[in-house]
Amino acid sequence: MHVSEMNWMMVEEYLKRDDRCVLPLGSTEQHAYLSLSVDSILAERIAMEAAEPLGVPVFPVLAYGITPYFQAFPGSITLRIDTHLAVVRDILDALAEQGFKRILIVNGHGGNSPAQSLVGEWMADHPNLRVKFHNWWSAPKAWAQVIAIDPIASHASWMENFPWTRLVNVSMPSERKPMSDLEYLRQLDPRSLRDYLKDGNYGGHYQQADEEMMKVWHAGVAETRELLETM
């Protein structure tokens, strides 16, 4: 169930029988030839497909994250760390006040990692509540599928190229881009980072066959659903 398809009375009725919900976290940032909303699209869709058979509501994705390093790429919007943490904290506070006691955060953007530390702090202040922070793409089963297909996978490469993150009439390069020096790029300011990355892909092929991508996807959905079932 997506909260956008519910009214407040339906949520109130749901809370009489269950106290779980899902909060997806995303980002609006460059992904080379893919949508600027890749991280948001994937986090919300993974959450929906995982939660739907269980009847657990999924809240709208928080579509802005922490991505200051991509500011030189037009369309990439970053929040300050303290702003992002304040928003996540306010959402958790609101959910707790309304009766949600088990919250699964499905994160789609690595830059949002400070929120994972916030979750530990927040639970210490709310000992009767449980929050799980789940980086769906790097969780063991999903990542094992990525490695089995091609271990050279990175930001804006094939591993984020699903049918629902592609743009109409945008063609992908056919070559395999050499892997970037990750330690070096972490030292760069946004303008220098753009100059270094060129199109934004960190390295690897730009696309794999859809049947291969669905292996990653199904593993990610199953892994996320398992977390919901065991909360």
N, C-alpha and C positions, 0 to 999 in steps of 0.2 A: 504494500500500500504506500503510495506517495502522499504526503501530507497535503499537497496541492489538490488532491482529489478527495479530501475529507473536509468536513466542517468541524467546528469545535465540539458539537454534541457527539459526533462520531468518535472523536478522540477521547472525550470523557467516558463514553461507554467502553471503549477499548481498555482504558486504564482500570476498569473494574475487574478485568480478567488477566491482564498482563502488564508488566512494567518495563518492557524492553523498547528501545528505539535505536535508530541508526542516524548518525550525523556524518555526511560526507564532507571532506575538506579538499578543495582544489586550488587552482591558480589560473591566472590569465597571463600567459607568457608565450614567448616565441617557441615554436616547435618546428623550425625549418619550414618544410612545405605542408605541414599538417596544421590543423586548426589551432588558433591561439588558446582554445579552451580544452585542449587535450586532457589535462589533469582533472579538470572539473567533470568533463564528459565521462571519463573512465571511472572516477570515484563514485559518481552518482549511479551510473549504470551497473557497476559491480554490486553496489549496495542494494539496488532495486531487485536485481535478479537473485541475489542471495536471500533477501528478506521476504520476497513475495510468497513463496510456498509456506512460510511460517506465519504469515499475516502480521508481520512486524512493521510498523510505520517507519518510513524513511523521510527525514526532513530535507528541505532544499539544500543543495550543496553551497558551502561558503566558497564563492567563486574567485575570491581574491586572497592571495597568500603572500609569502615572504620570498621575493625574488629580485633583490636590488641589483644583482649582477647582470640582469638582462634589460636594464632600463634603456640602453641605447638601441634596442630593437623596438620600433614603433608598435604600439598595441600591448606591450608588456607593462602590466600595472602591479606595483608592489605596495604592500603595507609595511609600516615599520613593525619591528618585532613586538614592541610593547602594545601597539594597536591591535595586531593580530591576536596576541594573548588575551588582551582585554575583551575582545569580541568573543573568543572561544569561551572564556570564563563566564561572561554574561549569559551565553547560550546554555552552558551547563547549569548555571544557577537557576535559570528559568525552567529548564527541564526538570530539575530536582524539585523545585517548588510545586510544580504541577503534578508530581507523582511518578515520574520516570526514575527508576532506581537502578536499571541496568542499561548502560549506554555504550554502543559500539561506534567508535569513530573510525571511519574508513578514509584513510588519507591517500591522496593521489599525487602528492608533490613532496619531494625530498626536502625542499627548503622549509617546509612547515614543521621540521623536527623539534623546534623549541616548544611546540604545543604538547609534545609527548612528555616533556619534563613538567609542564604545567599540570598535566593529568595526574601525575604522582602527587604533586603538591595539593591539588584540589581534593583528591580522595583522602588525603591525610586530614583534611578539614571536614570531610563528609564520610566518616568511617562506615556508615551503613549503606553506602552506595558503591556501585562498581562501574568503572569505565575501562574499556579496552581500547588501546590505540593500535590500529592495524594499517601498516604500509602494505597494501594489497600486492603490489607488483614485486616486492622483494621478500615476501613471505616464502617459507621453504618450498612449498609445492609449486607455486607459480614460478618462482625463480629457477627451480629444477627444470621446468619445461623450457624456459628461455635458454638455459645453458645447453640443454640437449639439442636445441635447434641450431644455435649459433652463439658461442661464448662472447663474440664481439658484438655487444649490444649496449646501447647507451641512450642518453637524452636525445630525443627527436630522431632516433634511428628506427629500424624496423620494429623493435619491440613495443613501440607506441603507435604503430601504424595498423589500426583496425578499420574495418569498413566504416565505423561511425566516427572516426577521427580524421578521415580524409576529406578533402575539399573537391567539389565537382570541377572537372576540367583542369585539374592541376596534376601534371605528370611528375613522377618521381625519377631522380637520376638512377641510372642502372649500375653505376660503379659502387664498389665498397670503399667508403671513405676511411682513410687511415685514422686510427684512434688518437684522440687529442692527448696531450700531456696534462693530465688532471691536476697534478701538483702545480704546474706552471700557470694554468688558467685561473687557479684559485688566488693567485697573486695579482691578477689584472683588474684594472678599473673597468667599468662598463663599456666605454668606447674601445679600449684596447681588446677587451674580450670579444666584442663584435668583429673587430678586424682579424683576430686570430681564428675565430670559428667560421668566418665567412657566412655560410647559410644557416648556421645554428646547430647542425647535427654534430654531436661530440665524436662520432665515429661508428663505422659499421655500415652494413647494407641499409638501404632506405626502405626496402619492402621485402616481405617474404610471402609465400603462398598463403591464402586465407585458411586452408586446412591446417597449416602449421600454427597460425595465429590463434585458431580456435582451441588448440590444445592448451595454450597459455591461458586463454580466457576461461575455459571450463574449469581449469585447475584453480584459478583465482576466485571464481564464483563459489566453488565447492569449499574452498578453504575459508572463505568469509562466512559462508553459511554455517560451517562447523563451529566457528567462534560464537555466532549468535545462539546456536543450539546449546552450547556448553556454558553460557554466562550464568 
